[in-house]
Amino acid sequence: MKKSYYFAELSASYDAEIQDLLNDSEGKSALKLRLKEKRQELKSILPMIEFSPEMVVPVFYDGFSFPNPKAMAAAVMCEPDDGDFPSWDDVSAVVKLESWAAPYLAAVLAEGAGEAFMVTAACLEFIRKFDHSAPQSASKNDDDDDEERGDEEDRSSRNSDEEGDDEDRDLAEAGDDWLGEQGFDSLKS
């Protein structure tokens, strides 16, 4: 999924925030409890919507559905400082907010930066749900998958190293040929 620089950076931070909320210190699933805590803390974390929105967006985790994904795909391409950044009115017309999130929406919209934050929140949730190139959540923590990925990465790394060696040789030969054409002695011994 193509994203503006703003959303590419924030989506990585948001993913990291969700990863932090997934498990407690003993490795047990804690997402549901931690999301509930975030929602209860909204008033105290509300000032963060301007400087660290990814810390507040979990309040709206799974709070949006996206009946118009094309419009949302266009929204995630926008930068907040550009004149084309959508308004909350534009975005709210193409998303559906779950009824349980209505009180949180009202609290956020009461803030000066609330509308821009809600656009950001909807876009980050859209990216989380639909960006298949984004890191997958750690909800399945299977050692076999990790080992398989490691094996694939090792093979890929070896192949790219071998390709890199071939490319280096080809480049060296091309450089040597060019130097010879320019009248210089060959570097080959």
N, C-alpha and C positions, 0 to 999 in steps of 0.2 A: 504494500500500500504506500503510495506517495504521500509524504507529509511535509509541511513547512518545517523550517528549522526549529521554530518555536515548539511545535507539537512533537517533533522527533525527540527533542531534548526532554520535554515534559513527560512524554509517554515512557521514556526510559526511567525517569525518576518515579513516576506513578507505579510502574511495574515493580520497582524496588520497594516502594512503600507497601504494596500489596503483599509482596514476598515476606516482608517483615511481619505482617499481620497474620500470615497463614498459620504459624505454629508457635506454641509457647516454648519456654526454655527447656522443657522435657521432650520436645519434638511432637507433642500432641496437637491435633488440629484445634486452632483457636480463632479462626477467621470470623465465625458467626459472633462469638462473644466480643471480639475486638472491634468489629464493625458497630455493634450495639453501643460499646463504650464511646467510640468516636461520635456517634450520633448524639449520645447524651452530653458530650463535651462540646457540641457545636458552638455554643455561645463563647466559650473560652478560646476556641481555636479560630473563630471567625476572622480576627485581624490578619491571619495568615493568608487569606485569599489573594491578597495583592502580591506578596513576596514569596510565598511558598504554596501555591495552590494544590500541588500534588499531595500535600499533607491533609487537605480538607476534602478533596474529591472523594475519598472512600466513604464519606457520609452518603453519597449517591450511588455507591456500588450496587450494580444490578437494578438501579432505579429508573433506567431508561429503556425503551424499546425503540427501534429504528425502522419505521415503515417506509422511509424514503432514503435508502442507503446512498443513492447517487448524490443527493443534496448534502449529506454528511461527508461524503468523500471530497466534495468540493470545499466544504468548510474546513477540513483538516489541512488543506493546502494554503490557508490564509495565515498571515502574520498579524498580530495585534496592532502593530504600528502602521500597517498599510490601511489605506482607505477602504479596502475590500473585506475587512474583517466583519463577519456577520453580527447582527444585533441579536439579542436574546429573543426578540419578537420573531425574527427570521428563523432562528433555530427551533424555537418552541413550536413553530408551525409544522416542522418536519420530524419532530420526535414526540414520543408519548412518555410522560412522566408517570410513574406508578403512584397510586393514591397515597401510599404510606409515606411518600417523599414530600408531599405538599407542605407540611409544616416546616420542613427544612428549607424548601424553596422560598417560602415567605420570609424566613429569617435571613436568608442570603440576599434576597432582593431588597431588603431594608437597608443594606449596606451600599455605600457609594459605588464600589467596584463590583457589586453583586451581579449585575447583568453580564458583564464581561466574564466573570468567574463561571456563571452558569453555562455560557458558550463553551468555555474551556472544559468544564466538567462533562458536558455532553460529548464533546469531541474526544476526550480521553477515554470515556467509557466506550465510545464507538470503536476507537482504536483497539482497546483491550479486547473487545468482543470479536472484531473482524479482521484485525491485522495478523494474518497467518505467518508473516515473517518476523513478528515480534517474539521475544522469548516466551516459552510456554510456562504457565504457572506451575509451581512445584506441587500441585495437588497429587500428582502421581510420582512418588519418589522411589522408583524401582531401580535397584542396583543393576539388574540385567540390562535395562535400557541405558544406564550410564556406561556400563562396560562396552555395550555395543557401539554407543556413540564414540567412546574412546578408541575402540578398534578402527572405526571408520575414519576418525580424525588422524590416527597414526598412518593408515594407508594413504589418506589424502595428502598428509604432510610428506611422506616418502615420495609419492608421485610428483608433488609439486617441487620437491628438492631435485629430483632427477630431471624434471622438465627445466628447472632453473639452471642446472649444470649444462644441459644441451643448449639452452638459450645463451648462456655465458660463452660457450665455445663458439657458437654461430656468430655472436657479436664480436668476439675476439678475432675470428677469421675474417669477418667483414672489415673490421678496423685495420687489420694487417694488409688486406688486399687494397684498401683505399690508400694507406700509407705508401704501398708499393707503387700505385698509380701516380702518386704525387712525387715520386722520385726518391723516396726514402728507402733505406735498407729494410728488409723483411725482419720481423721479430722472431720468425721461426728459426729454430736452430737445426 
